[in-house]
Amino acid sequence: MKFLIDECLSPELANARTGFSRVEPCALAGLAGAKDHMVTRRAVDDGYVLVTHNTTDFRGLYRGEELHVGLVAFNIAPGLISLDLQHRLFHLALSELGGEEAWNEVLEITVDVARTITIERFNLPD
C-alpha cells in the first residue's frame, strides 16, 4: 500500500514507520503547489491512498472517480493540528485500514475542540 501525503499536512509524515511500501509527501512526488485535481489524478492513477486535511475539496473530487484505492481525511479543529497529532492520526488510520487497500472508501478521522476523536468509513462514490 502506498500513501501520498497532501501539502496541507506535514511532510514529516513520510518518515513514519508504517511497514508499507511507500509514504511520500506531495513535494517529493513532483506535486509541490499542485492544484487539488492534479493531486487527485496522481493518487488515483498511481494507486496511492491520499492522506489530507482538505476533506471537503477532496471528497468532492473523489466523488467523480469510478475507482480509487482510498482517501484518508483528517478533520482537525482549529488550533490543534500539531505534528504529534498528525502522526497519531496517521497511525490510527493505518490501524483502521488494517493493511488492506480501501477500494472506493473514505476514512475520515475527526478531532473536535474537546479532542474527542470520531472515525467514519464510507464508500465514495456511493
Secondary structure, DSSP 8 states (H G I E B T S, - for coil): -EEEE-TTS-GGGGGS--SSSEEEEGGGGT-TT--HHHHHHHHHHHTEEEEES-HHHHHHHHHT-S--S-EEEEEE-TT---HHHHHHHHHHHHHHHTT---TTEEEEEEE-TT--EEEEEEES--
